Amino acid sequence: MMAAATAAALGARVTLIEKNEKLGKKLFLTGKGRCNVTNAAGREAFFANLCVNGKFLYSAFSDFDCQAIEDFLTRAGCPLKTERGDRVFPRSDHSSDVIAAFSRELAARGVEVFLKTRVSKLLWKESAGAEPAGQKQITGVVLSDGRNLEASAVILCTGGLSYPSTGSTGDGYAFAAEAGHSVTALSPGLVPLRIRESWCAELMGLSLRNVEACLREDGREVFRGFGELLFTHFGVSGPLILSASSRLGRGDGTGKKGRKTEKTLSIDLKPALDMEQLDRRLLRDFGENSGRQFKNALGDLLPARLIPVMVRLSGIDPQTRVNEITRQTRRAFADLVKHLPLTVEGTAGYEEAVITRGGVSVREVNPSTMESKKAKGLYFAGEVLDLDAMTGGFNLQIAWSTGHLAGQSSVSRFSGKQNGSKGEIK
Ligand SMILES: Cc1cc2nc3c(=O)[nH]c(=O)nc-3n(C[C@H](O)[C@H](O)[C@H](O)COP(=O)(O)OP(=O)(O)OC[C@H]3O[C@@H](n4cnc5c(N)ncnc54)[C@H](O)[C@@H]3O)c2cc1C
């Protein structure tokens, strides 16, 4: 939508082809229905929150940054507000208002929108002229009803593989591959983790706020963060875990030598207390519960549902009187509270992944224009590219920045733009 609106504003005749019955189906779900449009923390924060290929986005972000999307939406009648963590949302708290703003802009700029229309193939011819032998020239797209639509440029913004019910079913990867592009290993990103320890299922639905998670791969720390964790029937989820998942090795989870990496997650249930402070706290709690059984003396320290699990994992007889617990045993329990160990078996699937990691290799795309280096007139934008970021509005910012640059350069490559003849963009 951003690419189409931009190209049309520059005078191109643009057709937006969407296979769903409406625009922005995934956008509607974003930010739990509120759409975290971008992040207002600025350039440094944007690049710090990208997981890969940051340099590729220098031009796109300079061309259209977080302020630019804020201005765009505000002008289009969708006022915004900034919340904790510099996350920007529509003032109305409705993602539908972002979609409505885009729909109005597309209409005002004369973009023709084809809904319920699927692209099934790209059309090209061998490029004439001084280009390297075999370079392609895009000539349009084939629709699933067999019709050909001619175009002097095609911008591929088909998204990734996550939440396939929203229309992101990976079609763009196949189109890109046919045009000669490499697609890097794909995997679910910002996704819950599957955990070996079956006790997680017992805690399904329990949410722990203000815990610290440390994720290690083959013993090497790849993520440490603080926030909210949620137990699920297969493992752990919640904002903290989604962030952690994006720091796992990419691809199929096998290391460089093709061996599956060992992934462990250690949860600190009391990150505000160091070991000494926690030990003193336990001593105090035990003192106040003197004579009671261990299983009945943890109510102030841990959520009720977690207590039986922690007691079991500690190996301490639940009926032991707290005044009989030795210093050594108490310290071992404190250590468990600070380092609750979990074994990561893998991630959940694309159905539950916020984004797709991997995509069309950015090495074969010109970062100053988003044009393919393999096929003239073919442009890319958004999640179909090998780009991904942490939560906080950064993934949509990638889509806005690359979409704007692709829309702009797909038009400016035509000398026709200067002399008044219009390029045709699909
Ligand atoms: C639940 C959820 C919440 C999220 N929340 C946020 C958030 O708050 N902030 C944030 O920054 N990011 C968020 N994201 C990530 C963000 O939504 C994506 O990164 C972003 O939508 C990618 O935009 P895109 O245009 O590249 O792809 P998409 O939004 O996936 O759009 C691709 C479109 O192409 C269409 N399409 C695909 N193939 C074809 C074809 N062959 N023919 C015609 N049409 C086709 C699809 O139907 C789809 O409408 C969230 C993602 C999910 C799943």
PDBQT file of the ligand as one rigid body, heavy atoms in Angstrom, charges set to zero:
ROOT
HETATM    1  C1  LIG A 501      -0.066 -10.993  14.851  1.00  0.00    +0.000 C 
HETATM    2  C2  LIG A 501       0.964 -10.023  14.314  1.00  0.00    +0.000 A 
HETATM    3  C3  LIG A 501       1.159  -8.815  14.954  1.00  0.00    +0.000 A 
HETATM    4  C4  LIG A 501       2.112  -7.920  14.469  1.00  0.00    +0.000 A 
HETATM    5  N1  LIG A 501       2.241  -6.712  15.089  1.00  0.00    +0.000 NA
HETATM    6  C5  LIG A 501       3.150  -5.825  14.621  1.00  0.00    +0.000 A 
HETATM    7  C6  LIG A 501       3.231  -4.524  15.177  1.00  0.00    +0.000 A 
HETATM    8  O1  LIG A 501       2.420  -4.138  16.034  1.00  0.00    +0.000 OA
HETATM    9  N2  LIG A 501       4.208  -3.693  14.715  1.00  0.00    +0.000 N 
HETATM   10  C7  LIG A 501       5.089  -4.070  13.724  1.00  0.00    +0.000 A 
HETATM   11  O2  LIG A 501       5.968  -3.289  13.367  1.00  0.00    +0.000 OA
HETATM   12  N3  LIG A 501       4.969  -5.275  13.112  1.00  0.00    +0.000 NA
HETATM   13  C8  LIG A 501       4.024  -6.143  13.522  1.00  0.00    +0.000 A 
HETATM   14  N4  LIG A 501       3.885  -7.353  12.894  1.00  0.00    +0.000 N 
HETATM   15  C9  LIG A 501       4.716  -7.642  11.701  1.00  0.00    +0.000 C 
HETATM   16  C10 LIG A 501       4.139  -6.901  10.478  1.00  0.00    +0.000 C 
HETATM   17  O3  LIG A 501       2.744  -7.078  10.438  1.00  0.00    +0.000 OA
HETATM   18  C11 LIG A 501       4.766  -7.393   9.167  1.00  0.00    +0.000 C 
HETATM   19  O4  LIG A 501       6.163  -7.323   9.273  1.00  0.00    +0.000 OA
HETATM   20  C12 LIG A 501       4.260  -6.550   7.995  1.00  0.00    +0.000 C 
HETATM   21  O5  LIG A 501       2.851  -6.677   7.865  1.00  0.00    +0.000 OA
HETATM   22  C13 LIG A 501       4.920  -6.942   6.685  1.00  0.00    +0.000 C 
HETATM   23  O6  LIG A 501       4.333  -6.194   5.677  1.00  0.00    +0.000 OA
HETATM   24  P1  LIG A 501       4.338  -6.691   4.148  1.00  0.00    +0.000 P 
HETATM   25  O7  LIG A 501       3.546  -5.691   3.389  1.00  0.00    +0.000 OA
HETATM   26  O8  LIG A 501       5.712  -6.976   3.728  1.00  0.00    +0.000 OA
HETATM   27  O9  LIG A 501       3.579  -8.089   4.165  1.00  0.00    +0.000 OA
HETATM   28  P2  LIG A 501       2.068  -8.466   4.569  1.00  0.00    +0.000 P 
HETATM   29  O10 LIG A 501       1.546  -7.519   5.568  1.00  0.00    +0.000 OA
HETATM   30  O11 LIG A 501       2.126  -9.918   4.899  1.00  0.00    +0.000 OA
HETATM   31  O12 LIG A 501       1.250  -8.238   3.222  1.00  0.00    +0.000 OA
HETATM   32  C14 LIG A 501       1.458  -9.039   2.097  1.00  0.00    +0.000 C 
HETATM   33  C15 LIG A 501       0.200  -9.009   1.262  1.00  0.00    +0.000 C 
HETATM   34  O13 LIG A 501       0.449  -9.617  -0.008  1.00  0.00    +0.000 OA
HETATM   35  C16 LIG A 501      -0.681 -10.383  -0.370  1.00  0.00    +0.000 C 
HETATM   36  N5  LIG A 501      -0.237 -11.437  -1.293  1.00  0.00    +0.000 N 
HETATM   37  C17 LIG A 501       0.660 -12.419  -1.039  1.00  0.00    +0.000 A 
HETATM   38  N6  LIG A 501       0.834 -13.175  -2.126  1.00  0.00    +0.000 NA
HETATM   39  C18 LIG A 501       0.015 -12.655  -3.104  1.00  0.00    +0.000 A 
HETATM   40  C19 LIG A 501      -0.250 -13.006  -4.474  1.00  0.00    +0.000 A 
HETATM   41  N7  LIG A 501       0.348 -14.045  -5.052  1.00  0.00    +0.000 N 
HETATM   42  N8  LIG A 501      -1.143 -12.270  -5.161  1.00  0.00    +0.000 NA
HETATM   43  C20 LIG A 501      -1.764 -11.193  -4.574  1.00  0.00    +0.000 A 
HETATM   44  N9  LIG A 501      -1.550 -10.827  -3.287  1.00  0.00    +0.000 NA
HETATM   45  C21 LIG A 501      -0.663 -11.546  -2.572  1.00  0.00    +0.000 A 
HETATM   46  C22 LIG A 501      -1.178 -10.944   0.958  1.00  0.00    +0.000 C 
HETATM   47  O14 LIG A 501      -2.531 -11.338   0.861  1.00  0.00    +0.000 OA
HETATM   48  C23 LIG A 501      -0.944  -9.779   1.900  1.00  0.00    +0.000 C 
HETATM   49  O15 LIG A 501      -2.076  -8.955   2.015  1.00  0.00    +0.000 OA
HETATM   50  C24 LIG A 501       2.913  -8.255  13.334  1.00  0.00    +0.000 A 
HETATM   51  C25 LIG A 501       2.690  -9.476  12.686  1.00  0.00    +0.000 A 
HETATM   52  C26 LIG A 501       1.726 -10.353  13.157  1.00  0.00    +0.000 A 
HETATM   53  C27 LIG A 501       1.504 -11.653  12.438  1.00  0.00    +0.000 C 
ENDROOT
TORSDOF 0
